[in-house]
């Protein structure tokens, strides 16, 4: 082939490559939106409480009573463990050997 034909083929392939690069860039842009545009988020609004003040107070009193009962039970269990849970003295597992003699 002549040099001119090779040069024309290279130019055609380079122009195709440029077109392909432009298409790839466009597809990547479409794939993920640009970060320059800030998305406005809706602010969270505080939800209105659906329980009345009297209801909150009653609930608080019930929970305080529940926890007081739980603490009393735990204290009772701890007192019983201290009072009746003592272990009897046991014999030592090994007898003390006289110091002068060694076992051979």
TAURRA-V143011 format. One record per pair of residues at least 12 apart in sequence whose C-alpha atoms are under 6 Angstrom apart, sorted by the first residue. I is the first residue (numbers start at 1). GAP is how many residues later the second one is. Records with the same first field share a line. If there is no record, write none. Layout:
# TAURRA-V143011
I=GAP  GAP
This chain:
# TAURRA-V143011
none
